[in-house]
Amino acid sequence: MSMGACYVAIQKDTLDELLASPQASLSDFVFDDANAPFITRYSLEQAWDAFRCLFEDDLPDLSGDELLQGVDLGECCFLIYPDQVARLAKGLAEFTLEELKTKFDSEEFQTADFYWETAWKEDFTEIAEMFNGLVAFFAGAAQRDEAMLFYIG
């Protein structure tokens, strides 16, 4: 079984309520179809570690920097606050596809060890498509002043 990763954008107040309630389940909330109007999701699938590697120097907190302890969403789950979402959205939007291609083709990336590296070192087109989706996802969440969860599982 492989480990994919996903961003979940959610209003900060709603997330605060969930995190403050000892009986609340993030997993139940995120995967309950009734809550679909309150969240948006963007999956990086198994490319999450390739993106970490591509952006670790420029946007090291792209996956969040606050590990949430004791939550039931994925193997690990990180919180990204709305101000951080806005900063990351701006940072992502500043990258061109040409710059991403340069990072992708770099010896540093092509020789790096990361999860599913063989698959994600081969096809820039798929990385570029995921990148464009990620830029749009962060821009939308920033515009709505949302927080995010980033989980791997």
N, C-alpha and C positions, 0 to 999 in steps of 0.2 A: 504494500500500500504506500502511496506517495503522499508527501506533505505539501499541500497547497496553502496559499495565504490569501487573505481577503481584507479589504478595508470596509468598514461600516460607518457611514456618516449618520449622525443622530443629533438632535437638539441637545445642548449641554444640560438643560434643566431635566429633561427626561433621563439622560444618562446619570446625572447626579442622584436622582430618585432611585434608579435601579441599583447603583453602587452603594447607596446608603441603607438599602433594605436587605437585612441578612437572609431573608427567605427568597429574594428575587433571583432569578436565573437569567443571566445574559444570553445563554444559549437558547432557552425557551423564548425569550423576547425576540431575538434576532431571527429565529426560524419559524415563528408563528406568523402565518399568512395574514392574520388580522392586524399585525403591526407594520405591514408593508407600506402603508401611507406615511409612516413616521421615520423610515430609514431608507437609505440608498446604499447599494453595495457595489464594490468593484473588486473583482478577483484578479490576482496576478498569477493564479494557478501555481505551477511549480517554478515559475520564473522569479519568484520573490527574492531569492538569494542572488540571482543575476542582477536584479535592479539594485539590491543592496550594494553589490560589488561595483556597479556602474556609477553609483552616486555617493559612495561612502566618503569621498573627499569633499564634495560640493554640498550635499544635503545629508549629513550623517544621521539625522533624526527622521528620515523619511518613513521609517517603520515605527516611529514613536520612541520616546526615551523614558517613559514611565511604565515599567512592568506592573501589571495589576496582579496582585497576589490573591490566590484563593478564588479565582473566578472560573466558571465552567465553560469557557468559550475557547476551544482549541487547546493545543498543547501549551501555548503561551499567548498572552494577550497584552497589548500595549495601548495606552491612552495617549491621544494627541488632542491637545486643547485647541479651542477655536483660534486663538491668536497664532498658534503654531501652524494650524491648518492654513491660515491666510499667508503666513510667511513661506510655507512650503509650496503653496499654489503659485505664489509669485516667483519663487526660485525655479520651479518646474517650467513655468511659462517662458522663462528667459532662455531656456535651452532650445536650440534649433535641432532639427533632425540631422543636419550636417555635423553639429557638435556631438550629438549622440552617436552617430556613425563613427566619428573619430575615436570616441571612447570605446566603442564596440570593437573596432579594428586594432586598438592599441595592444601592444605586447603585454602590458600589465593585465588587461582583461582576458586576453586570449590564453594566458598562461596561469591565470588565477584558479584556485580550487574553490568551488562552490557547489551547492546542491544542484543536481541535474546539469552540470556544466556542459557536458557534451551536447546535449540538445539545444541549449541556449547560446552556444558559441557559433552555431552553424547558420542560423537564419535571422539576419537583421530585419527582414520584413516583418516577421512576427513580433520582434522586440519593438520595432517602430510603431506598429499598430497598438500594442499594449501601452506604450509610452503616450501616444496621442489620447487614448482612452483615460489614462491616469491623469494627464494634464487637465482634461475636461472635467473629470470627476472631482479633483481637488478644487478647480475653479468654481464649480457649482456649490460644493460644500462651504467654501470660503464666502461666497456670495450670500449663502443662507446663514452664515455665522454658526456653523455646526462644529461639533467636536467629532472625533473619529476613534474608532477602535480598530486596531490592526491585529489580526490573529493568524496564527499558523496552526494548522491542524489537518 
